[in-house]
Amino acid sequence: MIVFDKKSLALLVAWLTLGLLSACGGGGDSSGTTPAPEPAVLKLPDFTAKLLPDNKLQVVMIPADASSVAGYCVRTDSVTPAASDSCFKTTATQEVASSGSATAATELRSWTKNSAGSVSFHKTMSVPGKTCSSAAYAASTASALATACLITDKGELVVELEAVKAPITVKNFLRYVNESFYNGTYFHRVTSSFVAQGGGFTLNGSSYVKKAATYPAITLESTTLTGFSNLKNTLAMARGSSADSATTEFFINVVDNVQLDKSALSGDGYAVFGRLIYGHTPAQTPLQALEAIAKSPVITSSILTSQPEVSQPSTPIALQWAYQIK
């Protein structure tokens, strides 16, 4: 018979509880392919929009015959411009301010005109949400790794991702980011003494609803393989009881949780694949958004029914939308 002391038992219960939160799935993705660069550039065949800091967009129009174009115009309203409108510029690359919120898209509408003053409609593009701040982009620039911005009800978070040391997990996370899977999901489990976990549930009224994964579960990249540890501010994948069952849910360690590493106590552990490098709410310092999430008032979880836990935010916390910066 194995006997645990109180501390070890508490750690074991925490580990088991975390494992039961994630969707289980079959199969694994063993590909180590590094994600393509700059998916923050939204592309149509003849129109692109690059997300810039502070709710700005850099758009490029690509007409079929550029030699016949005397002016380019991009607007975020539906008004058709006259040839004399000041929106017309001689360059096909322009910068415009987003009119969207974190949850509402900005509709970009573009026109061209020829030397005779004839205006032609070019293309419409819907750009989701708003972009992160200049400070968040600065944190991304300072990192040598791939980064993603998560806009939440409590502020913005920027994470850097270890695509070389944890390629399977990063690839999985970024494809869900870039396919808008996380937009409108919720942090369903938070505690100031453990983790902030989300990425797997939406809300129907006051009830959390599991959002079905669109890809198979992935192969676990254990901490012994990557050399990482579940330390404060690291990003890791939640999973079911099977080692290779992680799909969409992730968590940010609010404190050092080394008990979640691969060990004799915790078994295969949980895959760390990045870390939080920036997170703020207005007038607060970096990383404060995570604390704001983790210290939110909580009630008994309606999800953890087999092992009741007081960790469900009493006021839901949305991950409004996520996108890859670089």
Buried (B, 14 or more C-beta within 10 A) or exposed (E): EEEEEEEEEEBBEBBBBBBBBBBBBEEBBEEEEEBEEEBBEBEEEEBBBBBBBBBBBBBBBEBEEEEBBBBBBBBBEEEEBEBEBEBBEEEBEBEBEBBBBBBEBBBBBBBBBBEEEEBEEBBEBEBBBBBBBEBBBEBBEEBEBBBBBBBBBBBBBBBBBBBEBBBBBBBBBBBBBBEEBBBBBBBBBBBBEBBBBBBBBBBEEEEBEBBEBEBBBBBBBBBEEBEBBBBBBBBBBBBBEBBBBBBBBBBBBBBEBBBBBBBEBBBBBBBBBBBBBBBBBEEEEBBBBBBBBBBBEBEEBEBBEEEEBEBBBEEBBBBBBBBBBB
